[in-house]
Amino acid sequence: MTGAPRPATSRAPGEPLLTVRDLHVHLGRSHVLQGVDLDVEKGAVTGLLGRNGVGKTTTLKALLGLVPRTGTIRLQGVDGSIEKRPTPWVVRQGVGYVPEDREVFAGLTVEENLRLAEPMARATGVEPDYDQVHQLFGELYERRKQKAGTLSGGQQQMVALARVLLGRPRLLLVDEPTKGLSPRLVTEVAQVLERVAERTTVLLVEQNLSVVRHLVQRVVVLDAGRVVHRGEAAELLADADRTRELLGVGARRDAKADAGTARPEVTS
């Protein structure tokens, strides 16, 4: 990837597509989310960051209704809050989800994996958008007859993304898309996400700070189920000490290495 990094200047956030207030999740005896507030800016990529185990994946699942939640969740263009609505209803409002473990069907071909998503796409009131998928994922079209289980991790991640994009979501929730990938595949997936972000609003959970720097405009940082920081991604990542404090000891090296340089090749 080439080009200059985003300047670390403040700006007012744009119009929110998603607004979350006082979001709580209890799982068994654990109070996992403890009053999370966040806004997802329309047309932008918002990063949901934090150390492992702080509630990032739970937040995405709570937005979809995959775990019990309380609070207020509002989606632009939908009357009333949606926190009491079931998952299929939320998906029909244009919310797509790419889970951390990708969940492709290894014994089916790429083409068959995508066809499984057609009914849900039509349930949102649109025809499956194969034109967009083929434009974004040309390699998948070439491999459409190949079993998904024989693909690389990066290619499987692209199948998971393509499957959701068939429904033309207006909000895409993506959980750790580069986890476990080689540096080359991290770069490929990040480049695809960059093109996806030109078409839809994204809430991204990601640990790779180079990917965050490349893709994300605003960040929300969680710690122990609470929001501890929100603001411009460039401003946070330009402050190595603050980045280390919020995200862990490894972040100091990444932030200092990338500060003030051209946008780096994404690394894992």
Secondary structure by P-SEA (a helix, b strand, c coil): cccccccccccccccccbbbcbbbbbccccccccbbbbbbcccbbbbbcccccccaaaaaaaaaccccccccccccccccccccccaaaaaaabbbbbcccccccccccaaaaaaaaaaaaaaacccccaaaaaaacaaaaaacccccccccaaaaaaaaaaaaacccccbbbbccccccccaaaaaaaaaaaaaaaaccccccccccaaaaaacccbbbbbccccccccccaaaaaacaaaaaaccccaaaaaaaaacccccccccc
